[in-house]
Amino acid sequence: MELMVEAGGWPAGSAMIGVGVWVMFGLWWLALARRGETVAVRLASFGVVMGAGLAGGGVVGHWLGGGASSLGAVMGAGVVGVVAWSRCKDRQRRADWLAGALVAGFAGLAMARIGCVFEGCDFGDVLPPGDGLIVQRHAAGTAAWELQVLTGKLSSAASWSRPTRPFAPMMVATFMLGSLGTAFAWRRFGSRSGGVAAIGSLTLGLAACVEVTRAAESVSRRVGDNPASVLLYGAGALALALLALQWWRNGRSPLRMTPESGGLE
């Protein structure tokens, strides 16, 4: 089975980044409205988080390459989240904000990454013929096609690149499943059950695994044989895993009803 991607013509990357921002805004707005936060708090918090995300995306994208901008956005927003977490003393509020941020952030990243699927700005390693159940090809003129021509892996007369690992589609699936999973855990078990943080950790861990499939030539910073982005995603996954473990150890099990969350915790 092949996933054919014809890039060019439609500015998929720019369009879907815009869609991703609006999706994040909408879900964040709903999450804070559920908590009863004021309109001013909802607007200000999103503005600060989005500003930090854009700054982080710019810095990390410049350091690791444009394809790592989404990782930078996660890191920038995460820094703001850690600061807000340390200043807020209301544990339930902190947990609800974290859950809302994970649901909105993962969904927005999934939407933005759809642009990469069609534009071909991010791509995976070249696969030998016949390998892989799902592969991705890139049309002539895309970054993957040009790289294969420059490295002698492809003739300049070819209309499509050689098959590559479906890096961008796997990222879309990872973040979309992460958003749906955290939303389900939040509704079913409550934000302080540890389930939300655990699914967030799993999502970032899977993103780190997907990063390993990225084409080596598209990575500007490496740690040993792996892209530096793998370690950064892994650090985020570890932080959320430790948080989930702490909540679990504190006895906030999924079978405990709390009036402040209105559901199971």
Backbone as a ProteinNet text record, in pm:
[ID]
protein_1_A
[PRIMARY]
MELMVEAGGWPAGSAMIGVGVWVMFGLWWLALARRGETVAVRLASFGVVMGAGLAGGGVVGHWLGGGASSLGAVMGAGVVGVVAWSRCKDRQRRADWLAGALVAGFAGLAMARIGCVFEGCDFGDVLPPGDGLIVQRHAAGTAAWELQVLTGKLSSAASWSRPTRPFAPMMVATFMLGSLGTAFAWRRFGSRSGGVAAIGSLTLGLAACVEVTRAAESVSRRVGDNPASVLLYGAGALALALLALQWWRNGRSPLRMTPESGGLE
[TERTIARY]
85.2	0	88.1	61	141.2	55.7	109.4	45.6	114.3	45.4	102.2	71.1	172.5	154.4	207.1	118.6	159.2	171.1	292.7	316.2	328.4	307.7	318.2	181.1	170	43.2	-40.3	-80.5	-160.6	-67.8	-73.9	14.2	-30.2	-16.6	-72.8	-13.1	118.3	182.6	127.7	125.4	77	-69.9	-149.4	-293.3	-321.9	-256	-286.1	-227.2	-120.4	-71.5	-178.1	-240.3	-349.2	-465.4	-500.8	-608.5	-571.8	-446.1	-401.5	-412.6	-377	-386.5	-531.4	-622.8	-763.9	-821	-777.7	-822.4	-774.1	-647.7	-595.1	-673.2	-699.4	-771.9	-911.4	-981.9	-1117.1	-1122.3	-1031.6	-1031.5	-985.1	-888.5	-842.7	-954.8	-1026.5	-1138.2	-1244.3	-1277.5	-1378.5	-1330.9	-1202	-1148.4	-1154.3	-1116.8	-1119	-1260.5	-1348.1	-1488	-1549.1	-1508.2	-1555.6	-1517	-1403.8	-1357.9	-1421.2	-1489.9	-1550.4	-1455.3	-1344.3	-1250.1	-1313	-1271.5	-1325.7	-1275.3	-1344.8	-1304	-1164	-1135.2	-1003.6	-893.1	-915.9	-816.2	-797.3	-905.1	-895.6	-814.8	-843.7	-772.7	-625.9	-600.7	-463.2	-377.5	-431.9	-353.9	-318.9	-415.2	-385.1	-281.5	-293.7	-197	-55.5	-40	93.1	149.7	67	113.1	146.4	61.4	87.4	213.4	231.7	352.8	478.3	474.1	589.1	610.7	501.3	513	575.6	534	591.4	739.7	773.7	914.8	996.5	943.8	1014.1	1028.1	922.5	928.8	1034.2	1044.8	1145.4	1287.3	1310.8	1445.6	1487.6	1402	1436.2	1439.1	1347.4	1349.4	1478.7	1531.2	1658.5	1774.7	1766.6	1875.6	1875.5	1758.8	1750.2	1701.2	1655.8	1595.8	1446.1	1388.4	1248.1	1153.5	1189	1101.5	1083.2	1169	1159	1083.5	1019.6	948.6	835.5	766.7	656.6	708.6	826.7	888.7	919.2	971.3	999.8	875.1	764.3	637.7	594.8	611.5	578.9	667.2	795.7	888	858	832.1	801.9	677.2	572.1	448.5	470.2	555.9	583.4	653	743.3	812	711.4	619.2	514.7	428.5	397.5	316.3	382.6	513	586	585.4	605.4	603.4	465.8	361.2	224.8	193.7	241.5	219.8	281.3	402.1	472.4	408	338.2	278	135.1	71.1	-67.8	-71.2	-145.9	-153.8	-277	-370.4	-492.4	-461.2	-451.9	-410.7	-509.4	-638.5	-737.8	-730.7	-710.2	-699	-576.9	-465.9	-344.7	-368	-432.3	-456.1	-549.6	-654	-747.7	-680.9	-597	-526.9	-429.4	-362.1	-271	-347.7	-460.8	-541	-588.9	-637.7	-683.1	-571	-451.5	-337.2	-296	-297.5	-258.8	-359.5	-488.7	-591.3	-580.7	-574.9	-570.4	-438.4	-327.7	-197.1	-175.7	-209.9	-192.7	-281.9	-406.5	-496.5	-444.5	-395.7	-341.8	-219	-130.9	-11.9	-49.3	-150.7	-195.3	-245.7	-325.5	-377.7	-264.2	-170.2	-58.9	26.6	45.1	127.6	62.5	-69.2	-134.2	-77.4	-41.9	20.8	150.9	227	353.1	329.1	215.5	185	171.2	103.1	76.1	183.3	252.7	356.3	490.5	513.4	638	755.1	728.9	839	917.2	852.1	918.7	904.3	1008	1002.2	1092.7	1065.6	1139.2	1252.4	1320.8	1430.8	1380.9	1470.2	1438.7	1427.2	1323.9	1301	1343.9	1399.8	1427.8	1296.9	1299.6	1177.4	1109.8	979.9	903.7	895.1	970.5	966.4	857.1	793.5	695.1	554.9	458.2	318.4	264.3	306.6	266.6	393.4	404.8	520.2	470	562.1	527.1	619.2	561.6	639.2	614.6	713.5	703.8	721.7	639	639.5	767.1	797.5	914.5	906.2	1020.1	1025.1	1013.8	972.8	963.8	1101.7	1111.1	1240.3	1295.2	1209	1254.7	1304.4	1231.3	1270.4	1404.2	1420.7	1544.9	1663.6	1642.9	1751.4	1796.1	1700.9	1735.9	1809.2	1772.9	1843.4	1985.8	2000.9	2132.4	2227	2172.9	2256.7	2275.7	2224.3	2242.3	2153.5	2052.4	1961.5	1846.7	1834.2	1719.1	1758.8	1702.5	1726.1	1643.2	1698.8	1626.2	1506.4	1497.8	1383.6	1264.7	1284.7	1177.7	1067.8	943.9	829.1	801.9	844.3	821.6	951.5	962.5	1078.7	1072.5	1181.2	1178.6	1093.6	1040.9	955.8	1031.7	965.5	1023.5	931.9	988.1	904.9	802.5	678.8	572.8	585.3	691.5	719.4	605	566.7	462.1	327	280.6	153.8	157	271.7	280.2	274.6	332.2	323.8	179.7	108.1	-32.7	-111.6	-93.2	-165.7	-129.2	-1.1	43.8	-23.4	-19.7	-76	-228.6	-291.8	-437.7	-485	-419.5	-454.5	-425	-316.8	-284.9	-392.1	-442.8	-548.8	-676.5	-715.6	-836.7	-821	-701.4	-678.1	-681.7	-619	-620.7	-761.3	-835.6	-973.1	-1059.4	-1041.2	-1117.8	-1081.9	-951.7	-907.9	-957.7	-956.1	-1003.5	-1152	-1230.5	-1375.2	-1408.4	-1338.6	-1373.9	-1320.2	-1196.6	-1131.8	-1102.5	-1109.6	-1074.1	-930.8	-901.5	-770.1	-658.2	-691.3	-586.9	-573.5	-629	-619.8	-481.6	-405.3	-277.3	-290.4	-412.9	-432.6	-403.4	-443.1	-418.2	-267.7	-194.1	-49.1	17.7	-33	25.1	6.5	-112.2	-135.6	-54.8	-41.6	44.6	188.3	235.4	370.6	386.7	287.8	292.9	295.2	217.5	213	349	411.9	544	648.6	633.5	725	713.2	589.4	568.8	623.6	606.9	661.9	813.7	877.9	1022.8	1060.1	980	1006.2	988.7	886.9	864.2	979.4	1035.4	1147.8	1266.2	1280.8	1391.6	1381	1258.4	1238.7	1262.7	1288.2	1311.7	1437.9	1437.7	1554.5	1676.1	1787.9	1908	1955.5	1939.1	1988	1908.1	1787.4	1703.5	1724.9	1817.1	1841.9	1975.1	1973.3	2096.6	2171.5	2105.4	2170.6	2141.6	2246.8	2230	2304.4	2255.5	2323.7	2352.1	2476.1	2508.4	2442.6	2367.5	2300.2	2159	2111.3	1972.4	1962.3	1853	1829.9	1816.9	1863.8	1851.9	1706.5	1616.4	1474	1419.8	1481.4	1437.1	1453.3	1567.9	1593.4	1502.1	1471.2	1385.6	1242.5	1190.5	1058	1060.9	1169.5	1182.3	1183.4	1246.5	1249	1108.5	1029.9	891.6	809.9	831.8	760.5	796.2	923.7	967.5	905.3	900.2	842.7	695.8	619.6	478	461.1	550.3	543	566.3	661.9	689	571	506.6	388.9	274.9	253.2	148.4	177.1	304.1	342	318.9	350.7	330.3	182.7	96.4	-47.1	-97.9	-45.9	-87.1	-44.5	76.8	126.6	51.1	-0.2	-75.1	-214.8	-246.3	-373.2	-490.8	-464.7	-575.2	-608.2	-674.3	-702.4	-822.6	-841.5	-953.5	-1089.1	-1091.8	-1219.4	-1267.9	-1210.3	-1241.7	-1321.5	-1441.2	-1526.7	-1493.4	-1473.3	-1446	-1545.7	-1603.6	-1701.8	-1642.2	-1511.9	-1455.2	-1431.8	-1411.5	-1392.6	-1521.2	-1621.1	-1747.9	-1740.6	-1642	-1630.7	-1538.1	-1502	-1413.5	-1272.1	-1200.6	-1059.7	-976.4
-119.4	0	123.5	218.3	339	462.4	554.3	682.5	781.2	819.8	910.5	1054.4	1136.6	1275.9	1365.3	1443.4	1535.9	1674.5	1718.8	1849.1	1956.9	2081.2	2191.6	2237.8	2363	2415.8	2470.4	2384.2	2428.7	2459.3	2581.2	2615.4	2546.4	2414.4	2334.7	2370.6	2392.3	2418.5	2542.2	2655.2	2780.2	2771.3	2710.6	2700.6	2617.3	2503.5	2413.7	2462.2	2540.9	2602.1	2695.5	2773.1	2860.1	2782.5	2671.5	2586.3	2532.7	2490.7	2437.3	2538.5	2664.3	2769.3	2789.9	2793.2	2812.6	2693.2	2573.7	2454.9	2462	2499.7	2513.8	2618.2	2731.5	2839.1	2793.4	2726.7	2681.7	2582.4	2484.7	2383.3	2440.3	2530.8	2596.1	2680.9	2752.4	2835	2749.4	2636.7	2548	2487.5	2451.7	2391.1	2487.8	2613.4	2711	2756.2	2756	2788	2681.9	2557.8	2448.3	2470.8	2534.2	2564.7	2691.1	2767.9	2892.3	3010.1	3000.1	3111.5	3227.9	3348.8	3467.1	3476.2	3556.9	3577.2	3637.4	3731	3794.6	3692.9	3601.9	3498.6	3406.2	3369	3280.2	3344.6	3471.5	3540.9	3562.8	3611.7	3641.8	3516.3	3409.5	3286.2	3229.3	3231	3178.9	3266.2	3398.2	3487.8	3464.4	3446.5	3424.1	3290.2	3185.4	3052.2	3049.4	3111.4	3112.1	3192	3305.9	3384.5	3306.3	3236.3	3154.4	3039.9	2981.7	2873.3	2919.6	3037.3	3091.5	3123	3180.3	3210.1	3081.7	2982.8	2854.9	2787.8	2794.9	2736.4	2802.5	2936	3007.3	2972.6	2966.8	2938.3	2795.3	2699.2	2558.6	2527.7	2589.2	2568.9	2618.4	2730.7	2783.1	2693.1	2634.1	2550.2	2411.6	2348	2210.1	2199.2	2309.4	2303.5	2329.2	2382.7	2420.6	2310.2	2186.1	2074.2	2052.4	2113.7	2096.8	2211.2	2296.5	2411	2368.8	2259.7	2214.7	2171.5	2109.4	2073.2	2198.8	2301.8	2427.8	2492.1	2480.2	2534.8	2464.4	2332.1	2255.4	2299.7	2318.7	2357.9	2498.2	2592.5	2728.8	2735.9	2667.8	2663.9	2591.6	2489.6	2414.7	2498.6	2586.3	2674.3	2764.6	2823.4	2907.4	2825	2701.9	2615.5	2584.5	2560	2530	2651	2770.2	2892.2	2912.5	2897.5	2913.7	2808.5	2687	2576.8	2610.3	2664.6	2693.6	2808.3	2897.4	3013.2	2987.5	2886.2	2856.2	2756.2	2787.6	2700.5	2610.2	2636.3	2555.8	2430.4	2315.8	2193.1	2150.7	2164.1	2124.7	2213.7	2341.4	2434.3	2401.6	2372.8	2336.5	2213	2113.5	1989.2	2010.9	2091.4	2118.6	2196.3	2291.5	2368.4	2279.5	2189.8	2097.5	2009.2	1955.4	1870	1947.2	2069.1	2150.4	2182.5	2209.9	2241.5	2121.3	2002.3	1882.7	1851.6	1858.7	1831	1930.7	2060.4	2163.8	2161	2146.4	2148.4	2033	1912.1	1795.6	1806.2	1852.4	1865.4	1969.6	2082.1	2185.4	2139.7	2066.4	2014	1913.9	1832.1	1735.6	1807.4	1912.5	1988.3	2053.7	2114.8	2181.5	2082.5	1963.1	1862	1806.5	1820.2	1776.2	1853.3	1979.5	2056.6	1995.5	1937.2	1872.5	1748.4	1680.7	1560.7	1596.3	1706	1741.8	1830.6	1908.4	1995.7	1925.1	1825.8	1750.9	1819.6	1911.4	1984.9	1898	1799.3	1702.8	1564.6	1484.2	1353.7	1254.5	1126.6	1020	965	864.6	798.3	727.4	712.8	636.7	489.1	424	281.4	199.1	81.1	-9.2	-49	-77.8	-117.9	-237	-227.2	-336.8	-335.1	-247.1	-239.7	-142.8	-176.1	-86.9	-108.6	-120.8	-133.7	-2.2	106.7	239.9	319.7	375.1	457.4	591.5	683.4	816.4	853.1	904.8	956	1105.6	1174.9	1320.3	1361	1454.9	1497.4	1573.7	1580.7	1655.2	1800.1	1852.1	1988.9	2003.8	1898	1905.3	1885	1914.1	1903.7	1761.9	1662.8	1523.6	1483.3	1521.2	1488.5	1553.4	1681.7	1752.6	1692.8	1653.9	1594.3	1462.5	1381.5	1253.5	1273.2	1376.4	1406.3	1452.5	1542.9	1597	1490.8	1392.3	1286.5	1168.3	1179.2	1074	953.5	963	850.2	847.4	954	966.7	1046.2	1011	1085.1	1213.3	1318.3	1445.6	1438.9	1332.6	1316.4	1249.3	1199.5	1128	1223.5	1178	1259.6	1249.7	1138.7	1116.1	1072.7	1100.7	1056.9	906.6	851	712.3	702.3	583.1	568.4	605.5	676.9	715.6	670.4	666.6	636.4	748.8	715.7	818	900.3	979	1055.7	1150.7	1237.5	1336.2	1271.6	1172.8	1108	1043.3	985.6	923.9	1028.7	1146.8	1254.2	1301.9	1314.4	1354.7	1255.1	1126.4	1022.5	1023.8	1043.4	1043.9	1154.6	1277.3	1389.7	1385.4	1336.4	1327.9	1225.5	1109.3	1008.7	1059.3	1136.5	1193.1	1288.9	1372	1466	1393.1	1295.5	1218.8	1140.3	1083.2	1005	1088.5	1206.6	1292.6	1345.9	1376.7	1423.5	1315	1190.4	1079.7	1059.4	1059.6	1038.2	1149.8	1272.2	1386.4	1371.4	1337.6	1324.4	1201.8	1093.9	967.7	958.9	1004.3	983.7	1111.5	1226.7	1351.2	1391	1519.6	1570.7	1531.2	1498.8	1465.8	1316.1	1237.2	1092.2	1038.1	1114.2	1065.4	1011.5	978.1	924.2	1024.7	1150.7	1255.4	1274.3	1287.1	1304.7	1182.2	1063	940	932.8	968.2	965.4	1074.5	1190.1	1294.3	1247.3	1175.8	1120.6	1019.6	932.2	832.4	898.7	1005.4	1076.1	1134.6	1202.1	1259.8	1150.6	1038.6	926.7	869.5	856.3	808.9	909	1038.2	1140.4	1128.4	1096.6	1075.5	957.4	850.3	732.7	766.3	845.5	884.4	970.2	1054.8	1140.5	1058.4	937.1	851.1	817.7	818.4	783	899.9	1018.3	1135.9	1115.8	1167.1	1155.1	1218.3	1145.5	1193	1326.7	1346.3	1469.1	1592.3	1572.4	1686.9	1729.4	1664	1694	1766.1	1884.6	1962.3	1939.9	1885.3	1858.8	1715.2	1643.3	1503.5	1476.9	1378.4	1328.8	1181.7	1152.7	1017	989.4	880.7	844.4	901.2	969.8	1015	1166.9	1216.9	1361.6	1413.8	1536.1	1594.9	1606.9	1619.4	1632.4	1509.4	1393.4	1271.7	1288.1	1341.2	1359.4	1465.4	1570	1675.9	1626.9	1553.2	1492.4	1393.8	1318.7	1222	1288.2	1405.3	1477.2	1519.6	1566.5	1602.7	1483	1369.8	1247.2	1203.8	1215.1	1176.1	1266.1	1397.2	1490.3	1458.2	1431.7	1398.5	1262.4	1168.9	1037.2	1048.3	1130.8	1150	1217.4	1311.4	1376.7	1276.7	1192.6	1090.2	995.1	958.2	868.4	933.5	1062.5	1134	1136.6	1166.1	1169.6	1030.4	930	793.1	756.9	794.3	764.4	841.8	957.9	1038.1	983.5	874.2	809.3	863.7	945.2	998.9	898.9	793.1	683.8	716.8	648.2	674.2	639	574	530.3	621.2	739.8	828.7	947.9	971.5	1080.3	1207.2	1318.2	1445.4	1548.6	1627	1726.4	1841	1873.2	1989.5	1965.6	1842	1815.2	1771.7	1732.4	1690.5	1555.2	1476.7	1345.9	1256	1145.8	1050.6	1101.7	1075.6	1114.6	998.3
0	0	0	-89.8	-98.2	-73.1	3.6	23.5	-69.4	-176.5	-275	-235.5	-229	-190.1	-300.7	-360.4	-466.2	-406.4	-386.4	-325.6	-432.6	-392.1	-486	-531.6	-565.3	-612.3	-498.2	-407.1	-293	-175.2	-119.3	-6.2	121	122.5	231.9	366.8	369.2	496.7	564.9	493.7	551.6	589.1	501	526.8	650.4	662.6	773.6	905.9	901.5	1025	1080.8	990.9	1033.8	1091.6	1026.2	1077.8	1216	1230	1358.5	1471	1442.4	1544.2	1587.6	1489.9	1523.7	1599.8	1564.2	1638.3	1783.2	1802.3	1938.2	2016.8	1951.6	2019.2	2061.3	1969.4	1999.8	2114.3	2112.3	2217.7	2351.9	2347.7	2470.5	2530.9	2446.2	2490.7	2560.4	2499	2557.2	2689.6	2695	2816.9	2934.3	2910.6	3019.3	3052.4	2952.2	2979.1	3069.7	3049.9	3134.9	3280.1	3301.2	3437.2	3492.4	3408.1	3453.6	3452.8	3376.8	3368.7	3291.6	3324.5	3258.3	3114.5	3035	2895.9	2889.7	2979.6	2980.9	3006.7	3100.1	3130.4	3011.4	2946.4	2830.2	2718.4	2690.2	2582.3	2617.8	2738.7	2778.5	2784.5	2840.4	2853.2	2716.4	2624	2490.8	2420.9	2437.6	2374.4	2423.5	2554.7	2611.4	2565.8	2572.5	2532	2383.4	2300.5	2156.5	2124.4	2193	2170.3	2205.3	2318.5	2358.3	2260.9	2211.5	2114.3	1984.2	1936.5	1812.9	1830.9	1946.4	1972.9	1980.6	2051.7	2061	1926.4	1845	1711.3	1625.4	1637	1559	1600.4	1731.4	1781.7	1749.4	1783.5	1760.2	1610.9	1534.1	1389.8	1327	1377.9	1326.9	1366.6	1485.5	1536.6	1473.8	1468.8	1420.4	1276.6	1219.2	1086.3	1096.1	986.7	987.5	1026.9	997	1029.6	1178.1	1259.9	1405.2	1471.1	1391	1448	1540.2	1504.7	1590.5	1727.3	1729.8	1857.4	1937.9	1870.7	1939	1995.6	1922.2	1971.9	2099.5	2101.8	2222.7	2339.3	2312.9	2419	2470.7	2378	2419.9	2505.3	2459.6	2538	2670.1	2668	2790.1	2895.6	2853.2	2948.4	3018.9	2940.5	3000.4	3095.2	3053.7	3138.3	3271.2	3268.8	3393	3486.2	3429	3511.2	3573.7	3490.9	3542.7	3648.9	3626.2	3721.2	3857.1	3855.1	3980.3	4057.8	3987.2	4053	4100.8	4045.1	4080.7	4197	4300.8	4418.7	4417.1	4326.3	4315.9	4234.2	4300.6	4231.9	4123.7	4153.2	4054.1	3930.5	3952.1	3839.5	3755.1	3820.3	3746.2	3660.7	3719	3645.3	3527.2	3547	3438.2	3325.2	3361.1	3258.1	3180.7	3250.7	3181.8	3084.7	3129.4	3042.2	2919.9	2942.1	2829.9	2732.6	2786.8	2701.1	2616.2	2674.7	2599.4	2489.2	2522	2420.9	2306.1	2339.1	2235.8	2158.9	2231.5	2166.3	2071.3	2113.6	2026.3	1902.6	1920.8	1806.1	1707.7	1759.3	1671.7	1595.7	1662.4	1595.4	1487	1513.4	1412.5	1287.9	1307.4	1193.2	1114.7	1186.8	1119.7	1041.4	1096.8	1030.8	904	891.6	767.9	649.3	671.2	564.7	517.9	612.2	575.4	489.9	513.1	434.7	287.6	257.8	118.8	56.7	138.3	84.3	73.1	157.6	150.5	215.5	310.6	373.1	471.8	531.3	619.3	558.5	567.8	502	572.3	548	613.1	528.6	583.4	513.5	387.7	291.7	170	205.1	152.9	177.3	56.7	79.3	-32.9	-101	-230.6	-301.8	-235.1	-215.5	-156.9	-6.3	60.4	206.9	252.5	362.3	421.9	369.5	461.2	421.3	367.8	428.3	383.3	357.9	239.8	205.4	154.2	141.9	93.4	-22	-127.7	-240.8	-252.9	-305.3	-316.9	-462.8	-505.8	-645.2	-679.1	-808	-855	-808	-762	-714.4	-564	-494.9	-348.7	-286.7	-157.5	-89.1	-92.8	-70.1	-70.2	-208.4	-312	-449.8	-482.9	-451.1	-482.3	-407.9	-282.8	-204.9	-266.6	-309.7	-370.8	-503	-577.8	-703	-673	-575.5	-541.6	-487	-416.9	-359.6	-454.5	-575.4	-674.4	-657	-573.6	-551.9	-652.6	-731.7	-820.7	-943.8	-1057.7	-1181	-1181.5	-1236.2	-1242.5	-1336.2	-1416.1	-1506.6	-1438.3	-1317.1	-1246.8	-1203.2	-1212.8	-1171.6	-1022.1	-963.4	-821.4	-754.3	-626.1	-549.5	-526.2	-477.2	-432.6	-306	-275	-156	-28.1	59.2	188	301.9	421.5	538.3	556.2	593.5	604.2	732.3	740.6	862.2	898.1	803.5	833.1	864.4	785.7	821.7	960.2	998	1130.6	1241.4	1216.3	1314.7	1330.9	1219	1225.4	1309.9	1281.7	1355.2	1503.6	1534.5	1673.9	1753.8	1700.5	1774.4	1778.3	1672.3	1673.5	1776.9	1778.6	1878.9	2020.1	2034.3	2164.7	2213.1	2123	2159.6	2199.1	2118	2148.8	2279.1	2299.9	2420.9	2547.2	2544	2662.5	2689.1	2582.7	2600.9	2666.1	2621.2	2679.3	2825.9	2856.7	2995.3	3086.5	3036.8	3115.8	3149.3	3047.7	3068.5	3154.3	3132.7	3198.8	3341.5	3362.9	3492.2	3569.7	3505.5	3572	3542.5	3554.3	3514.7	3609.9	3735.7	3833.9	3858.2	3770.9	3787.9	3753.9	3679	3627.8	3487.1	3445.9	3311.8	3202.8	3225	3125.8	3105	3215.8	3205.3	3143.9	3176	3121.5	2970.2	2922.1	2777.5	2708.7	2773.8	2718.3	2706.6	2808.8	2806	2693.2	2677.9	2571.3	2434.2	2418.4	2290.4	2254.7	2349.8	2323.1	2302.8	2372.8	2351.7	2211.7	2163	2025.8	1925.1	1953.1	1863.9	1855.2	1967.7	1966.8	1878.4	1884.6	1800.2	1652.7	1620.7	1481.3	1430.6	1518	1478	1428.2	1478.8	1436.3	1287.9	1232.7	1092	997.9	1051.6	967	883.4	760.9	673.4	739.5	739	807.2	751.3	619.4	556.6	598.4	651.8	689.2	833.4	904.3	1045.1	1056.9	1118.8	1129	1260.3	1360.8	1489.3	1530.1	1566.7	1604.3	1735.2	1809.1	1928.5	1901.7	1866.7	1823.1	1689.2	1681.6	1557.1	1547.3	1650.1	1653.2	1643.9	1585.3	1584.9	1727.6	1750.6	1884	1926.6	1828.5	1859.6	1932	1909.9	1978.7	2129.7	2171.2	2313.8	2374	2297.1	2349.2	2368.7	2270.5	2288.2	2405.4	2414.7	2523.2	2659.9	2669.7	2797.3	2838.1	2741.5	2771.1	2814.6	2747.9	2784.5	2925.8	2962	3096.3	3202.8	3176	3273	3300.1	3194.4	3212.8	3280.1	3249.6	3313.5	3464	3504.1	3646.9	3716.5	3645.7	3702.4	3720.6	3620.5	3630.7	3746.3	3762.6	3872	4007.9	4017.5	4143.6	4181.4	4085.1	4113.8	4152.9	4086	4119	4261.1	4297.2	4431.6	4539.1	4505	4601.4	4626.2	4560.2	4585.9	4509.5	4405.4	4326.2	4216.5	4254.4	4162.1	4076.3	3960.2	3870.8	3930.2	4048.4	4104.3	4216.6	4225.9	4335.5	4285.3	4338.4	4293.8	4371.6	4296.7	4362.7	4314.5	4404.4	4363.7	4284.6	4306.1	4239.3	4091.5	4049.2	3907.1	3840.9	3920.4	3864.2	3798.1	3832.9	3769.6	3848	3785.6	3851	3848.8	3957.9	3963.7	4009
[MASK]
+++++++++++++++++++++++++++++++++++++++++++++++++++++++++++++++++++++++++++++++++++++++++++++++++++++++++++++++++++++++++++++++++++++++++++++++++++++++++++++++++++++++++++++++++++++++++++++++++++++++++++++++++++++++++++++++++++++++++++++++++++++++++++++++++++++++++

